[in-house]
Structures are given as structure tokens and as C-alpha cells.
Amino acid sequence: MALNGKDTFYIITYREPKEAKIVTLKARTVTDSSLGLSFIAVSDFVFDTSTLVVNPAEEEQKRRFDGVKSFHLSIYSIISIEEVGTEHQGLKFNKDKANLVVLSSEHHQPKDK
């Protein structure tokens, strides 16, 4: 997809597990992954094709993600997710567990009679 200044997209920075290098990926969609709570799904990849200057790193990513429908990424490898664009709404996850209430261990101990 071509990059347009009016569009909203995400810049995902993560550590590549195979080579242990920092990678930045642009995508329009970041959602819950069907693999479980410790993964996100990244899809609708964005590559800047409007410039005449060829960026070798972006060309490599373009080849890497050619034909990839969805990229499932462990939350433990993610460094940051930035939402950019004029129409951004913020990330919303269907299975968001951020509001979980954790009881302290004293609530789980049986009371003496």
C-alpha cells in the first residue's frame, strides 16, 4: 500500500527474534491475535512507494511481508507501537485484560475458626 499523509497507521518497533535486531514495521491494522493473550496480529502493511529514492531496508521488508496476510507478534518482543495520522482513534482490543483486578494473597487464605 502506498503511504498517504492523511491516512492513519501504526509504527510497530520490535526485536526480531531470529537476528536479535530492532525492526520497525508500518501497518494499518493492529488487533488481538488468535494465538492467545501474549500476541498481537499486525496486518495491512504500509510501504512508502511515493518517493523516487529507494530505501533498501524498506525494500527488504516489502519482500519479507509479500503474501503475508497477518503477522503475529509476541508482546514480549514489542518495544513500542505508535499511532500516526490525522484520523487516529487509538488501539482497541477485544480481549483487553488491562482492567483485571488482582486480589492479594491474604484474600485467598482460609479464615481460622
N, C-alpha and C positions, 0 to 999 in steps of 0.2 A: 504494500500500500504506500502511496505517496504521502509525504508529510505536509500538512497544511496548517498554517498558523492559527486558524480558527478552531481546529479540532482539539478535543481533549484526549490525552493518552497518559500512560504511566511509564515512568522510567524506573526499571527494576534493577538494582545493583545487588549482585550476589557473588558468592565464592564458588567457582567451578570445581566440583569435587574431583574430577579426573586430574586436572593440572594444577589445582590449588591457586588459580589466578582469579583476580577480580574482573567480573564481566558486567557490562551494562547492556540492558535489553529494553527496547521500546515496544509497548503493546497497548492496544485499545481496551482489552478486557482482562481483569484480574478477578477471579472468583474462587469459591470453595472448590476443593479438589474432591473427586470421588474416591481418592485413595485413602482419605482419612483426615483427622483433625490437624495433623502436623504438616499438611501440604496445601499449597495453593495451585490453581490452574491458571496459566497465562496463555492467552490466545489473541488472535487478530494482530499479529506482529506488524510493526511500523518500521519502514526503512526510508530514509531520505533519498529520493530519486530525482529531486528537482534541481540539484546542482550539477555543474559540469565537472567538478573536482571529484575524483574517485577516492573514497575512504577505504583503505584495504581492510581494516577491522570490520567495518560495516558490511563490506562485500563478503567477507568470510562468514559473518553471522547470517547473511542472506542465503548463502549456500547451505549453511548448517540447518537452518529452520525451513528450508524449502520443502514443502509437502507435510510439515508438522502441523497437525490440527490443534493440538493443545500440549503445552509444556508443563509438567507437574514438577513443582519445585518445593523442596523441604523448607519449612520456615526457619530451620536452624542454619541454613546457608544464606539466608537473605540478610543483606546489610541495610538496605533502605528501599522504600517504594515512594516515589514522588509522583504526585498527580499534577500535570501541567495542562494549560489551555484555558481559554476564557469561559468555557461552559462546564467546568468540573463540578461534580456533585459530591465527591468523597466516596471512599470504599464502603460497600455494604456487603456483609457476608451472611448467608442464610443460616449457617451453623455457628455463628459467633458465640464463643464461650467467655467473652470478656466480662460478663456480668455474673459469673459464678460466685456463689457465696461459699467460702471455705470455713467450716467450723473448726475451732481449736480442739486439740486432743482432749481437753478436760470435759467437753460435752459428750464424748464417746465412752467415758469410764462409768461403769455401773456404780450407783449410789450404795453406800453401806446401810444396812437395815438396822 
